[in-house]
């Protein structure tokens, strides 16, 4: 914008008529004032750009990320029964902003709820450690870590900060803190991540290159932060984290990086965000659409799919499906008008975990309700809001 303005000013200078000295002096004076104003704006713009560049560099270098790496836990050599826990994190929507009411949401609220989910997962794991050996874990990142800013008309006016801040600062800072905390509880962690739809550069998948997704940037930045922090405090722990990010899969899967298949023992687990599933279904769960999706993936993949993990619909659920099972993760974000109107659903903020054994696969699933848990009053509030939304929609049709 500043360069365009400068070009306009130069064009005006060239167009000055020098035949009238008085008029020339006056016009040159006005143009000089424009130039001086423009120079000040350019200096400010450059300073702002320098701040952004320096801020990104500082984050990636871990300079402003103050966290202490916990010591590596000792191996459990007493128990023979081994379990592998999976912590599912998704639909945090860092950047979405709703300041008031029952469903207020902000970056601070999202980070607080993420902290609660991790603590509840650790408590549940420690309870199971009384009878099982649990030294390693999986962390499944299901997508929509960030809110985005151009998913719909007027979207930019309902966010707490720009897309760059969501993908470079808020999301990675929250994920990095979580990962480093989990390193104090587990000897090894494998992180598998898939992108969501809110990270896209536009509402529809075809609006930009398939690999252009800010969730990818968020995940990649998180890895840089974690590795830099570990390099500065305990470099030996870098090898204790295995990363499976969309950027790692892009070439291997010929651009199809929006899904991943992870194996726990011999059980295959398909991870997708779930935005391609169509239909409203019942209670916000599009059962028929979910069934069609898992069958479609089972047809195109070489190996059979035992279980599927997804998010997107902001409803916690466990769906049996023709000798398979589908785990639908809830959302850290508060219930929104979109969820209540488009999905005909409303739920309390939650995340989930699943525990595997070698012989039986998933043997236990846990839902962690956040910010006070599920209460009768909260349930009634969600139902009341859905009825209100339905009445408003009916009036608009009339």
Secondary structure, 3 states (H helix, E strand, C coil): CHHHHHHHHHHHHHCCCCCCHHHHHHHHHHHHHHHHHHHHHHHHHHHHHHHHHHHHHHHHHCCCCCCCCCCCCCCCCCCCCECEEEEEECCCCECECECCCCCCECHHHHHHHHHHHHHHHHHHHHHHCCCCECCEEEEEECCCCECCCCCCCCHHHHECCCHHHHHHHHHHHHHHHHHHHHHCCCCEEEEEECCCCCCECCCCHHHCCCCCEHHHHHHHHHHHHHHHHHHHHCHHHHHHEEEECHHHHCCCCCCCCCCEEEEECCEEEEECCCCCCCCCCECCECHHHHHHHHHHHHHHCCCCCCEEEECCCCCCEEEEECCEEEEECCCCCCCCHHHHHHCCCCCCCEEEEEEEECCCEEEEEEEEECCCCCCHHHHHHHHHHHHHHHHHHHHHHC
